[in-house]
């Protein structure tokens, strides 16, 4: 069922008591899946360690209101560690601007120019594929490198 003016879907399932046939899984597929899970867990731990070691300002701006932010919410300690901080969210997607994510309003990134004190704000990039572009935008908008928090040291594009 398509959600209102948003690029997402809700899927509603109901339990089926029919027995499913046993799937034949090739050993190579099992090993690939195991390797993926190990890498995922390793990255999650690395990101959580980085979050724990970072002191975020009371004015934290998250750039990116997509799936990455939702995953960040569910599998890391980011919001738990920063529960007493005030957040705003920036996103360039016109379908998200003006809406909210978990009660936090989403703004157009162009509002950065109206921020009274960029030096006291932490900008958290919540995107994997667009991290370099977002970082470039922030720096060209006057945000200092030390005020930008990136989850990833390097991005691999496939």
C-alpha atoms as one frame of an Amber mdcrd trajectory, in Angstrom:
protein
   0.000   0.000   0.000   1.598   3.283  -1.070   2.061   5.851   1.698   0.962
   9.439   1.180   3.421  11.523  -0.853   6.394   9.463   0.239   8.731   7.188
  -1.648   8.036   4.127   0.482   5.624   1.257   0.887   3.950  -0.522   3.777
   3.531  -4.261   3.443   0.942  -6.024   5.568   1.342  -9.774   6.006  -0.760
 -12.428   7.619   0.301 -15.783   8.961  -0.138 -18.739   6.656  -0.240 -22.197
   8.226   0.722 -24.015   5.031   4.070 -25.758   5.234   6.676 -24.396   2.899
   8.943 -26.733   0.984  12.469 -27.078   2.367  14.819 -24.855   0.427  18.053
 -26.194  -0.951  20.773 -23.712  -0.086  24.144 -24.053  -1.731  27.175 -23.980
   0.549  28.647 -21.050  -1.427  25.481 -19.030  -0.729  25.619 -19.930   2.973
  29.247 -18.840   3.155  28.520 -15.588   1.330  25.651 -14.857   3.713  27.843
 -15.637   6.731  30.558 -13.321   5.363  27.974 -10.556   4.859  26.641 -10.924
   8.424  30.168 -10.849   9.869  31.001  -7.688   7.891  27.688  -6.079   8.916
  28.303  -6.848  12.592  31.889  -5.595  12.374  30.757  -2.309  10.799  27.964
  -1.867  13.338  30.434  -2.293  16.196  32.954   0.054  14.576  30.285   2.742
  14.086  28.991   2.335  17.662  32.550   2.676  18.989  33.060   5.837  16.927
  29.762   7.267  18.224  30.707   6.467  21.816  34.080   8.205  21.439  32.617
  11.392  19.928  31.297  14.342  21.893  28.427  15.864  19.945  27.317  19.456
  20.482  23.915  20.254  21.966  22.928  21.577  18.530  23.206  18.555  16.295
  22.096  18.652  12.684  21.582  15.366  10.891  21.924  15.546   7.125  19.949
  12.686   5.579  16.463  11.470   6.490  16.427   8.198   4.595  16.910   4.527
   5.265  20.406   5.120   6.681  18.948   7.227   9.489  16.341   4.577  10.281
  19.037   1.894  10.427  21.164   4.200  12.586  18.217   4.470  14.965  17.696
   0.711  15.223  21.179  -0.807  15.245  23.529   1.719  16.840  23.800   3.562
  20.138  23.644   7.017  18.487  20.264   8.200  19.777  20.670   6.391  23.098
  23.972   8.220  23.722  22.509  11.558  22.609  18.990  11.336  24.061  19.303
  14.756  25.728  20.432  16.585  22.558  18.275  18.689  20.280  18.270  17.620
  16.656  17.103  18.978  13.377  17.257  17.036  10.137  18.231  18.267   6.685
  17.384  16.457   3.465  17.337  17.522  -0.171  14.400  15.278  -1.101  11.352
  17.512  -1.720   9.079  14.674  -0.566  10.684  14.739   2.900  11.126  18.500
   3.431   8.496  19.856   5.828   7.645  16.423   7.193   9.023  14.787  10.319
  11.054  11.717  11.162  10.162  10.331  14.592   8.934  13.799  15.618  11.990
  15.700  14.324  11.230  18.193  11.572  13.007  17.816   8.218  14.328  21.004
   6.578  15.788  21.970   3.237  19.628  22.052   3.461  19.592  25.627   2.139
  18.666  26.846   5.642  22.291  26.354   6.722  23.031  29.915   5.634  20.559
  31.175   8.248  22.113  29.285  11.190  23.276  31.832  13.774  26.292  29.885
  14.997  27.729  27.222  12.733  30.793  26.903  14.991  28.763  25.401  17.852
  26.852  22.866  15.756  27.756  19.296  14.865  26.688  18.147  11.407  26.143
  14.402  11.245  26.124  12.917   7.754  23.564  10.114   7.659  24.140   8.703
   4.209  26.494   6.126   2.822  26.403   6.758  -0.930  26.169  10.569  -0.722
  28.577  11.204   2.144  31.255  12.871  -0.075  28.704  15.130  -1.786  27.092
  16.109   1.522  30.492  16.838   3.065  31.393  19.038   0.088  28.066  20.901
   0.375  28.563  21.481   4.114  32.128  22.757   3.683  31.094  25.042   0.824
  28.311  26.365   3.092  30.849  27.444   5.713  30.834  24.422   8.031  34.311
  23.635   9.374  35.726  20.137   8.886  35.945  19.556  12.669  32.171  20.164
  12.937  31.317  17.405  10.453  30.827  13.862  11.752  31.163  11.106   9.146
  30.399   7.482   9.890  32.648   6.149   7.128  36.290   6.839   6.349  35.903
   5.798   2.717  33.033   4.974   0.406  33.071   2.058  -2.039  30.822   2.440
  -5.063  29.836  -0.671  -6.950
